[in-house]
Amino acid sequence: MHATSPRGRFVAVAVTAKPKRKSAAASSAGKMEEARQMLAEIYGWFSEGFDTKDLQEAKVLLDELAEGR
């Protein structure tokens, strides 16, 4: 049986105890949802002007983000 050095045991414990980081996909999905919520809030401020290019593009983007959830 091979004996593990105290340093080796410490490294193994430290690596195991290390907090898990979010995956890149999860982080990206979270940012997309945050962007969708922010755009939806701003879009909701408007009561007119829905025929303008900016608001039409915002609506298309909101629809695309909602489908991607």
Number of C-alpha atoms within 10 A of each C-alpha: 3 4 6 8 8 9 9 11 11 11 11 11 11 11 10 10 9 8 8 7 8 9 9 9 9 11 11 12 14 12 12 16 15 12 14 19 15 12 15 16 11 11 15 9 8 10 7 8 10 14 8 9 10 10 15 13 12 16 16 11 15 18 13 12 15 13 8 10 9
